[in-house]
Amino acid sequence: MHRWADVPTRSIFAGGVDFAYRELGAHHGGTPVVFLVHLAAVLDNWDPRIMDGIAATHHVIAFDNRGVGASSGSPSDSVEQMADDAIAFIKAMGFGQVDLFGLSMGGMIAQDIVLKEPLLVRKMILAGTGPAGGEGISAVARVAHYDLLRGLFTGQDPKQFLFFTRTPGGIEAGKAFLARLKERSENRDKEITIAAYLAQLRAVKTWGRKQPADLSVVKQPVLIVNGDDDRMVPTANSRELAWRLPNSTLIIYPDAGHGGVFQFHADFVPKAVEFLGR
């Protein structure tokens, strides 16, 4: 049995793109859980504890967006295009219905998918994300650039600042998370290019300036998760989503930021598994 740290990377052609993907737990059957990744991320940015934890009982799949990591094509600068690509990928995999796990930008993509193809989605987990036009979302680039500079000047990974609070608990959680991301030592994914990163920043900025969508039409069960001090996608957006989505449950972790699901993975994974298993 593979773990996220050693599962092979495969490829599938859909919509003119060779999508790189990894999957675990296919033998479980049931509704697959498709993971939609955050800004600037590739396959190696998923926390192994979350992937292995959910794959212990569910079929999980994560893939690189077009032009990112090992996927071919030109990177997209539109959340809507990334949603179309995700739909093409899901259908090429032969899945008639899926659960979606969307983190940050991935949560924005998930919202667009469920509005475009409601019958394709059974349940959603939305972590560290917000609705179109949400508070502070259009300023993500400014926050990201600032923390990239903080990382450069302090010799630290910017994710330590972007995803975690600067309290002792947040700092230690960030170090542990970054160590987990290094558990895969062979056949790692390609890092995102600067061009792809800038395209994604444009996509998120546009999402933050859009008119809000009518999420009251989304009847699927939704689990919304965040930390209480998210600087990238302010925590108020998670509360706004919970208000807008009629069949939602909200979890806010204390002393946690954008990476609350990583920091509290030991609590989050059982809750996610229970939610998906209902």
Contacts in CASP RR format, 6 or more apart in sequence:
PFRMAT RR
TARGET T0000
AUTHOR 0000-0000-0000
METHOD contacts of the structure
MODEL  1
MHRWADVPTRSIFAGGVDFAYRELGAHHGGTPVVFLVHLAAVLDNWDPRI
MDGIAATHHVIAFDNRGVGASSGSPSDSVEQMADDAIAFIKAMGFGQVDL
FGLSMGGMIAQDIVLKEPLLVRKMILAGTGPAGGEGISAVARVAHYDLLR
GLFTGQDPKQFLFFTRTPGGIEAGKAFLARLKERSENRDKEITIAAYLAQ
LRAVKTWGRKQPADLSVVKQPVLIVNGDDDRMVPTANSRELAWRLPNSTL
IIYPDAGHGGVFQFHADFVPKAVEFLGR
2 8 0 8 1.000
2 24 0 8 1.000
3 24 0 8 1.000
3 48 0 8 1.000
3 52 0 8 1.000
4 22 0 8 1.000
4 24 0 8 1.000
4 46 0 8 1.000
4 48 0 8 1.000
4 51 0 8 1.000
4 52 0 8 1.000
4 55 0 8 1.000
4 183 0 8 1.000
4 184 0 8 1.000
5 48 0 8 1.000
5 183 0 8 1.000
5 184 0 8 1.000
5 185 0 8 1.000
6 184 0 8 1.000
6 186 0 8 1.000
7 22 0 8 1.000
7 23 0 8 1.000
7 24 0 8 1.000
8 22 0 8 1.000
8 187 0 8 1.000
9 20 0 8 1.000
9 21 0 8 1.000
9 22 0 8 1.000
9 43 0 8 1.000
9 70 0 8 1.000
9 187 0 8 1.000
9 189 0 8 1.000
10 20 0 8 1.000
10 21 0 8 1.000
10 22 0 8 1.000
10 23 0 8 1.000
11 18 0 8 1.000
11 19 0 8 1.000
11 20 0 8 1.000
11 21 0 8 1.000
11 70 0 8 1.000
12 18 0 8 1.000
12 19 0 8 1.000
12 21 0 8 1.000
12 89 0 8 1.000
12 92 0 8 1.000
12 93 0 8 1.000
13 19 0 8 1.000
13 92 0 8 1.000
14 85 0 8 1.000
14 88 0 8 1.000
14 89 0 8 1.000
14 91 0 8 1.000
14 92 0 8 1.000
15 85 0 8 1.000
15 88 0 8 1.000
15 92 0 8 1.000
16 72 0 8 1.000
16 73 0 8 1.000
17 66 0 8 1.000
17 67 0 8 1.000
17 71 0 8 1.000
17 72 0 8 1.000
17 73 0 8 1.000
17 85 0 8 1.000
17 88 0 8 1.000
18 71 0 8 1.000
18 72 0 8 1.000
19 63 0 8 1.000
19 64 0 8 1.000
19 66 0 8 1.000
19 71 0 8 1.000
19 85 0 8 1.000
19 89 0 8 1.000
19 92 0 8 1.000
20 43 0 8 1.000
20 63 0 8 1.000
20 64 0 8 1.000
20 69 0 8 1.000
20 70 0 8 1.000
20 71 0 8 1.000
20 189 0 8 1.000
21 43 0 8 1.000
21 61 0 8 1.000
21 62 0 8 1.000
21 63 0 8 1.000
21 64 0 8 1.000
21 89 0 8 1.000
22 43 0 8 1.000
22 61 0 8 1.000
22 62 0 8 1.000
22 63 0 8 1.000
23 32 0 8 1.000
23 59 0 8 1.000
23 60 0 8 1.000
23 61 0 8 1.000
23 62 0 8 1.000
24 51 0 8 1.000
24 52 0 8 1.000
24 55 0 8 1.000
24 59 0 8 1.000
24 60 0 8 1.000
25 55 0 8 1.000
25 58 0 8 1.000
25 59 0 8 1.000
25 60 0 8 1.000
26 59 0 8 1.000
27 59 0 8 1.000
28 57 0 8 1.000
28 58 0 8 1.000
28 59 0 8 1.000
29 59 0 8 1.000
30 58 0 8 1.000
30 59 0 8 1.000
31 58 0 8 1.000
31 59 0 8 1.000
31 97 0 8 1.000
31 98 0 8 1.000
31 99 0 8 1.000
31 122 0 8 1.000
31 123 0 8 1.000
31 276 0 8 1.000
32 58 0 8 1.000
32 59 0 8 1.000
32 60 0 8 1.000
32 61 0 8 1.000
32 93 0 8 1.000
32 95 0 8 1.000
32 98 0 8 1.000
32 99 0 8 1.000
33 54 0 8 1.000
33 58 0 8 1.000
33 59 0 8 1.000
33 60 0 8 1.000
33 61 0 8 1.000
33 98 0 8 1.000
33 99 0 8 1.000
33 100 0 8 1.000
33 101 0 8 1.000
33 276 0 8 1.000
34 61 0 8 1.000
34 62 0 8 1.000
34 63 0 8 1.000
34 86 0 8 1.000
34 89 0 8 1.000
34 90 0 8 1.000
34 95 0 8 1.000
34 98 0 8 1.000
34 99 0 8 1.000
34 100 0 8 1.000
34 101 0 8 1.000
35 46 0 8 1.000
35 51 0 8 1.000
35 60 0 8 1.000
35 61 0 8 1.000
35 62 0 8 1.000
35 63 0 8 1.000
35 101 0 8 1.000
35 102 0 8 1.000
35 103 0 8 1.000
36 86 0 8 1.000
36 100 0 8 1.000
36 101 0 8 1.000
36 102 0 8 1.000
36 103 0 8 1.000
36 105 0 8 1.000
36 106 0 8 1.000
36 107 0 8 1.000
36 109 0 8 1.000
36 110 0 8 1.000
37 43 0 8 1.000
37 45 0 8 1.000
37 46 0 8 1.000
37 62 0 8 1.000
37 64 0 8 1.000
37 65 0 8 1.000
37 102 0 8 1.000
37 103 0 8 1.000
37 105 0 8 1.000
37 106 0 8 1.000
38 45 0 8 1.000
38 103 0 8 1.000
38 104 0 8 1.000
38 105 0 8 1.000
38 106 0 8 1.000
39 104 0 8 1.000
39 105 0 8 1.000
39 140 0 8 1.000
39 144 0 8 1.000
39 197 0 8 1.000
39 200 0 8 1.000
39 201 0 8 1.000
39 204 0 8 1.000
39 232 0 8 1.000
40 144 0 8 1.000
40 192 0 8 1.000
40 197 0 8 1.000
40 200 0 8 1.000
41 192 0 8 1.000
42 64 0 8 1.000
42 68 0 8 1.000
42 69 0 8 1.000
42 70 0 8 1.000
42 189 0 8 1.000
42 190 0 8 1.000
42 191 0 8 1.000
42 192 0 8 1.000
43 62 0 8 1.000
43 63 0 8 1.000
43 64 0 8 1.000
43 69 0 8 1.000
43 70 0 8 1.000
43 189 0 8 1.000
44 181 0 8 1.000
44 184 0 8 1.000
44 188 0 8 1.000
44 189 0 8 1.000
45 181 0 8 1.000
46 62 0 8 1.000
47 177 0 8 1.000
47 180 0 8 1.000
47 181 0 8 1.000
47 261 0 8 1.000
47 262 0 8 1.000
47 265 0 8 1.000
48 180 0 8 1.000
48 181 0 8 1.000
48 183 0 8 1.000
48 184 0 8 1.000
49 180 0 8 1.000
49 262 0 8 1.000
49 265 0 8 1.000
49 266 0 8 1.000
49 269 0 8 1.000
50 261 0 8 1.000
50 262 0 8 1.000
50 265 0 8 1.000
50 268 0 8 1.000
50 269 0 8 1.000
50 272 0 8 1.000
51 60 0 8 1.000
51 62 0 8 1.000
53 269 0 8 1.000
53 273 0 8 1.000
54 60 0 8 1.000
54 101 0 8 1.000
54 269 0 8 1.000
54 272 0 8 1.000
54 273 0 8 1.000
54 276 0 8 1.000
56 273 0 8 1.000
57 273 0 8 1.000
57 277 0 8 1.000
58 99 0 8 1.000
58 273 0 8 1.000
58 276 0 8 1.000
58 277 0 8 1.000
61 93 0 8 1.000
63 71 0 8 1.000
63 86 0 8 1.000
63 89 0 8 1.000
64 70 0 8 1.000
64 71 0 8 1.000
64 189 0 8 1.000
65 71 0 8 1.000
65 75 0 8 1.000
65 76 0 8 1.000
65 82 0 8 1.000
65 85 0 8 1.000
65 200 0 8 1.000
66 72 0 8 1.000
66 73 0 8 1.000
66 74 0 8 1.000
66 75 0 8 1.000
66 76 0 8 1.000
66 82 0 8 1.000
66 85 0 8 1.000
67 73 0 8 1.000
67 74 0 8 1.000
67 75 0 8 1.000
67 76 0 8 1.000
67 193 0 8 1.000
67 196 0 8 1.000
68 75 0 8 1.000
68 192 0 8 1.000
68 193 0 8 1.000
68 196 0 8 1.000
68 200 0 8 1.000
69 189 0 8 1.000
69 190 0 8 1.000
69 191 0 8 1.000
69 192 0 8 1.000
69 196 0 8 1.000
70 189 0 8 1.000
70 190 0 8 1.000
75 193 0 8 1.000
75 195 0 8 1.000
75 196 0 8 1.000
75 199 0 8 1.000
75 200 0 8 1.000
76 82 0 8 1.000
76 85 0 8 1.000
76 199 0 8 1.000
76 200 0 8 1.000
76 203 0 8 1.000
77 199 0 8 1.000
77 200 0 8 1.000
77 202 0 8 1.000
77 203 0 8 1.000
77 206 0 8 1.000
78 203 0 8 1.000
78 206 0 8 1.000
79 105 0 8 1.000
79 108 0 8 1.000
79 109 0 8 1.000
79 112 0 8 1.000
79 203 0 8 1.000
79 204 0 8 1.000
79 206 0 8 1.000
79 207 0 8 1.000
80 112 0 8 1.000
81 203 0 8 1.000
82 105 0 8 1.000
82 106 0 8 1.000
82 109 0 8 1.000
82 112 0 8 1.000
82 203 0 8 1.000
83 109 0 8 1.000
83 112 0 8 1.000
83 113 0 8 1.000
83 116 0 8 1.000
84 116 0 8 1.000
86 109 0 8 1.000
86 113 0 8 1.000
87 113 0 8 1.000
87 116 0 8 1.000
87 117 0 8 1.000
87 120 0 8 1.000
90 96 0 8 1.000
90 98 0 8 1.000
90 120 0 8 1.000
96 120 0 8 1.000
97 119 0 8 1.000
97 120 0 8 1.000
97 121 0 8 1.000
97 122 0 8 1.000
98 120 0 8 1.000
98 121 0 8 1.000
98 122 0 8 1.000
99 121 0 8 1.000
99 122 0 8 1.000
99 123 0 8 1.000
99 124 0 8 1.000
99 125 0 8 1.000
99 276 0 8 1.000
100 107 0 8 1.000
100 110 0 8 1.000
100 113 0 8 1.000
100 114 0 8 1.000
100 121 0 8 1.000
100 123 0 8 1.000
100 124 0 8 1.000
100 125 0 8 1.000
101 110 0 8 1.000
101 124 0 8 1.000
101 125 0 8 1.000
101 127 0 8 1.000
101 272 0 8 1.000
102 109 0 8 1.000
102 110 0 8 1.000
102 124 0 8 1.000
102 125 0 8 1.000
102 126 0 8 1.000
102 127 0 8 1.000
102 129 0 8 1.000
103 127 0 8 1.000
103 128 0 8 1.000
103 129 0 8 1.000
103 261 0 8 1.000
104 127 0 8 1.000
104 128 0 8 1.000
104 129 0 8 1.000
104 232 0 8 1.000
104 233 0 8 1.000
104 258 0 8 1.000
105 129 0 8 1.000
105 200 0 8 1.000
105 203 0 8 1.000
105 204 0 8 1.000
106 129 0 8 1.000
107 126 0 8 1.000
107 127 0 8 1.000
107 128 0 8 1.000
107 129 0 8 1.000
107 130 0 8 1.000
108 129 0 8 1.000
108 130 0 8 1.000
108 132 0 8 1.000
108 204 0 8 1.000
108 207 0 8 1.000
110 121 0 8 1.000
110 124 0 8 1.000
110 126 0 8 1.000
110 129 0 8 1.000
111 126 0 8 1.000
111 129 0 8 1.000
111 130 0 8 1.000
111 131 0 8 1.000
111 132 0 8 1.000
111 213 0 8 1.000
111 215 0 8 1.000
111 218 0 8 1.000
113 120 0 8 1.000
113 121 0 8 1.000
114 120 0 8 1.000
114 121 0 8 1.000
114 124 0 8 1.000
114 218 0 8 1.000
114 220 0 8 1.000
115 213 0 8 1.000
115 215 0 8 1.000
115 217 0 8 1.000
115 218 0 8 1.000
118 217 0 8 1.000
118 218 0 8 1.000
118 219 0 8 1.000
118 220 0 8 1.000
121 220 0 8 1.000
122 220 0 8 1.000
123 220 0 8 1.000
123 221 0 8 1.000
123 222 0 8 1.000
123 223 0 8 1.000
123 275 0 8 1.000
123 276 0 8 1.000
124 220 0 8 1.000
124 221 0 8 1.000
124 222 0 8 1.000
124 223 0 8 1.000
125 222 0 8 1.000
125 223 0 8 1.000
125 224 0 8 1.000
125 225 0 8 1.000
125 272 0 8 1.000
125 275 0 8 1.000
125 276 0 8 1.000
126 222 0 8 1.000
126 223 0 8 1.000
126 224 0 8 1.000
126 225 0 8 1.000
126 238 0 8 1.000
126 241 0 8 1.000
127 224 0 8 1.000
127 225 0 8 1.000
127 226 0 8 1.000
127 259 0 8 1.000
127 260 0 8 1.000
127 261 0 8 1.000
128 225 0 8 1.000
128 226 0 8 1.000
128 227 0 8 1.000
128 230 0 8 1.000
128 232 0 8 1.000
128 233 0 8 1.000
128 237 0 8 1.000
128 238 0 8 1.000
128 258 0 8 1.000
128 259 0 8 1.000
128 260 0 8 1.000
128 261 0 8 1.000
129 226 0 8 1.000
129 233 0 8 1.000
129 237 0 8 1.000
129 238 0 8 1.000
129 241 0 8 1.000
130 137 0 8 1.000
130 233 0 8 1.000
130 237 0 8 1.000
130 238 0 8 1.000
130 240 0 8 1.000
130 241 0 8 1.000
131 212 0 8 1.000
131 213 0 8 1.000
131 215 0 8 1.000
131 237 0 8 1.000
131 240 0 8 1.000
131 241 0 8 1.000
131 244 0 8 1.000
132 207 0 8 1.000
132 208 0 8 1.000
132 210 0 8 1.000
132 211 0 8 1.000
132 212 0 8 1.000
132 213 0 8 1.000
133 207 0 8 1.000
133 208 0 8 1.000
133 209 0 8 1.000
133 210 0 8 1.000
133 211 0 8 1.000
133 212 0 8 1.000
134 208 0 8 1.000
134 212 0 8 1.000
134 237 0 8 1.000
134 240 0 8 1.000
135 234 0 8 1.000
135 236 0 8 1.000
135 237 0 8 1.000
135 240 0 8 1.000
136 208 0 8 1.000
136 233 0 8 1.000
136 234 0 8 1.000
136 237 0 8 1.000
137 204 0 8 1.000
137 205 0 8 1.000
137 207 0 8 1.000
137 208 0 8 1.000
137 233 0 8 1.000
137 237 0 8 1.000
138 204 0 8 1.000
138 205 0 8 1.000
138 207 0 8 1.000
138 208 0 8 1.000
138 209 0 8 1.000
140 201 0 8 1.000
140 204 0 8 1.000
140 205 0 8 1.000
140 232 0 8 1.000
140 233 0 8 1.000
141 201 0 8 1.000
141 204 0 8 1.000
141 205 0 8 1.000
143 162 0 8 1.000
143 231 0 8 1.000
143 232 0 8 1.000
144 158 0 8 1.000
144 162 0 8 1.000
144 201 0 8 1.000
144 232 0 8 1.000
147 158 0 8 1.000
147 161 0 8 1.000
147 162 0 8 1.000
148 158 0 8 1.000
150 156 0 8 1.000
150 158 0 8 1.000
150 161 0 8 1.000
151 157 0 8 1.000
151 158 0 8 1.000
151 160 0 8 1.000
151 161 0 8 1.000
152 158 0 8 1.000
157 178 0 8 1.000
159 174 0 8 1.000
159 177 0 8 1.000
159 178 0 8 1.000
160 171 0 8 1.000
160 174 0 8 1.000
160 175 0 8 1.000
160 178 0 8 1.000
162 231 0 8 1.000
162 232 0 8 1.000
162 258 0 8 1.000
163 174 0 8 1.000
163 177 0 8 1.000
163 232 0 8 1.000
163 257 0 8 1.000
163 258 0 8 1.000
163 259 0 8 1.000
163 260 0 8 1.000
163 262 0 8 1.000
164 170 0 8 1.000
164 171 0 8 1.000
164 173 0 8 1.000
164 174 0 8 1.000
164 177 0 8 1.000
164 256 0 8 1.000
164 257 0 8 1.000
164 258 0 8 1.000
164 259 0 8 1.000
164 263 0 8 1.000
165 171 0 8 1.000
165 229 0 8 1.000
165 255 0 8 1.000
165 256 0 8 1.000
165 257 0 8 1.000
167 255 0 8 1.000
169 255 0 8 1.000
170 255 0 8 1.000
170 256 0 8 1.000
170 263 0 8 1.000
173 256 0 8 1.000
173 262 0 8 1.000
173 263 0 8 1.000
174 262 0 8 1.000
174 263 0 8 1.000
177 259 0 8 1.000
177 262 0 8 1.000
177 263 0 8 1.000
212 244 0 8 1.000
215 241 0 8 1.000
215 244 0 8 1.000
215 245 0 8 1.000
216 244 0 8 1.000
216 245 0 8 1.000
216 246 0 8 1.000
218 245 0 8 1.000
218 246 0 8 1.000
218 247 0 8 1.000
219 246 0 8 1.000
219 247 0 8 1.000
220 247 0 8 1.000
221 247 0 8 1.000
221 248 0 8 1.000
221 249 0 8 1.000
221 275 0 8 1.000
221 278 0 8 1.000
222 241 0 8 1.000
222 245 0 8 1.000
222 247 0 8 1.000
222 248 0 8 1.000
222 249 0 8 1.000
223 248 0 8 1.000
223 249 0 8 1.000
223 251 0 8 1.000
223 271 0 8 1.000
223 272 0 8 1.000
223 275 0 8 1.000
224 238 0 8 1.000
224 241 0 8 1.000
224 242 0 8 1.000
224 245 0 8 1.000
224 248 0 8 1.000
224 249 0 8 1.000
224 250 0 8 1.000
224 251 0 8 1.000
225 238 0 8 1.000
225 250 0 8 1.000
225 251 0 8 1.000
225 252 0 8 1.000
225 253 0 8 1.000
225 260 0 8 1.000
225 261 0 8 1.000
225 268 0 8 1.000
226 233 0 8 1.000
226 235 0 8 1.000
226 237 0 8 1.000
226 238 0 8 1.000
226 251 0 8 1.000
226 252 0 8 1.000
226 253 0 8 1.000
226 256 0 8 1.000
226 257 0 8 1.000
226 258 0 8 1.000
226 260 0 8 1.000
227 235 0 8 1.000
227 238 0 8 1.000
227 252 0 8 1.000
227 253 0 8 1.000
227 254 0 8 1.000
227 256 0 8 1.000
227 257 0 8 1.000
227 258 0 8 1.000
227 259 0 8 1.000
227 260 0 8 1.000
227 263 0 8 1.000
228 235 0 8 1.000
228 252 0 8 1.000
228 253 0 8 1.000
228 254 0 8 1.000
228 255 0 8 1.000
228 256 0 8 1.000
228 257 0 8 1.000
229 235 0 8 1.000
229 255 0 8 1.000
229 256 0 8 1.000
229 257 0 8 1.000
230 237 0 8 1.000
230 238 0 8 1.000
230 257 0 8 1.000
230 258 0 8 1.000
230 259 0 8 1.000
231 257 0 8 1.000
231 258 0 8 1.000
232 258 0 8 1.000
233 258 0 8 1.000
235 252 0 8 1.000
235 257 0 8 1.000
238 250 0 8 1.000
238 252 0 8 1.000
239 250 0 8 1.000
239 252 0 8 1.000
241 248 0 8 1.000
241 250 0 8 1.000
242 248 0 8 1.000
242 249 0 8 1.000
242 250 0 8 1.000
249 275 0 8 1.000
251 268 0 8 1.000
251 271 0 8 1.000
253 260 0 8 1.000
253 263 0 8 1.000
253 264 0 8 1.000
253 267 0 8 1.000
253 268 0 8 1.000
256 263 0 8 1.000
256 264 0 8 1.000
257 263 0 8 1.000
260 268 0 8 1.000
261 268 0 8 1.000
END
